[in-house]
Amino acid sequence: MLDRDLAVLYTVETKRLKEAVRRNIARFPEDFMFELTNEEFNEWRTNFSKSQSDKKGLRHPPFAFTEHGVLMLASVLNSERAIQVNIQIVRIFARMRQLIVDHQEFVEKFRQIEIKLSEHDNQILGISEYLRQLEQSRQQQDDQANRKRIGFKIEGD
């Protein structure tokens, strides 16, 4: 989540949120929070900022917080609002994690079905090959039975 989105949720100015993070930077290692590079910031502005008013005031790259960074932010912003917002955010992240796990179960089931279908395809190909060989064998027998016999003919042949 970006600093500006969290600032709205916590009802504080983005500037104040960033100040609080900078004062407590030891609580925010790279896997908790990072600042977008200028290149990332420019790409984000062109791709995700919809209107001029959305871009207004965006002179500096925002901080991006991971799930753990958002949790740590609650200890930096010690207000009743921060506590309530953090509880909701934790619930949202837990739900997202559960959806991912649920989705993984479906992916695994589809993979198992794909394997079974692949096995069935191989079995069908084997049956088809056997039938083709059987047909060739029968054709060869018919060809031998229908060929004109040479040599002396005895009545009844």
N, C-alpha and C positions, 0 to 999 in steps of 0.2 A: 504494500500500500504506500502511496506517496504522502509526503508530509502535509501537503495542502488538503488532501482528503481527510487525513486524521485530524488536522486542525479544525476542520468543519465539525467533525464528530465530537471532538472534545470542547468545542466552542471556545477556542483560543485562536489568536492570530498565528499564522504560519511562522512569522518572524519569532514569536515567543516560544513556539514549539522547538524551532531550530536552536534557539539560545539555550533552552533547557537541555537539549541533547548534547550540544557542544560543552556545556558545563559538566556533563556526566558522560563524556565520550568513552571512558573506560568500560561503561556498561554496554556499549554497542560495538562489539567486534564485527568484522566484515560479514560474517554469516548472519548477523542480526540486522545490520543496516549498512547501506552504502550510498554514496552520492553519485548520481548519474554523471558520466563524462560529458564534456561539451558536445561531442559527436552524438551520443545517445540522447542528450537533451534536445539538440536541434532536430533529430529524427522524430523524437516524441512530439515535439511541438508541431511539426508538419503533418504527422500522421494522426495524432489523437486530439489536438486542440481544435475544436470545431469552429469556434467563432473568434473574432477579434477580442471580444470581452473575456473569453476564456484564456486568451494569451496575455491579457493585460496583467502587468506586474510580474511576469515571469522573466526576470533578468538573470536569475541564478539557477543552476541545475538543482532539482529537488532531491531530497533524501528519499530513498526507497527502503521500506521496512519489511523484513520477513515476518513470519508468524511470531518468532521468538523476540524479534525487535519490538513488535507491537506490545507483546506482554511486558517487556522490560520498560516500555514507555510509561506504563501505569505506575511504576515505582518512581519515575521522574516527575510525572504530573500527578501530584497527590491531591486530588479533589474528588468529591462525591461523583461528579459527572464522569471523571476519568475511570473510576472504579466501575460504574454501570456500563460505560461504553466498552471497557475491556472485557467484562463478563459476556457481553453480546458478541464481541469479536472472537473470543475463545470458543463460544458455541458455534459460530459460523465456521471457523477453521475445523472444528471437530466434525461438523456435518460434511464439510467438503472432503475431509479425509475419509469419512465413512462412504461417501459416494464413490470415491476413487476405489476403495476396497470392494464395494459392491460391483462396480464396473469390471474390476479385475476378475471376479468370479464369472461374469458373463463371457469375458474374453477367453478364459480357460475352457469354459463349456463349448464355445464355438471352435476352439482349437481341437478339442477332443472329437467333436463332430466332423471336423475337417479330416482328421486322421482316419476316422472310421470310413468316411466317404472315399478317401484315397485307397484304403484297403479294399473296399468294395470295387472300386474301379480296377484295381489290379486283379481281383478275382474274376471280374467280368471279362477283362482282357485275356486272362488265362483260359476261360471257357470258350471265348471266341476263337482263340488260337487252336484249341483242341477240336472244335467243330470244323474249322477250316482244314485241319490235317485229316480229320475223318472224311470230309467231303472229297479231298484229294485222293485218299486211299480208295474210297468207293468209286471215284471216277476212273482210277487206274484199273480196278477190277472190271468195271463195265467195258473199258477199252479193250482189255484182254479177252473178255467174253465175246465181244462183237468183231474182233479182228478175223479176217479171212484165213482159214486154216490152209496150210499148204501140204502137199504130199498126197498119198493115196487116200481116197475117200471110201469109207465102208458105209454101206447103207445103215441108217440108224444114227449116224453122227450128226 
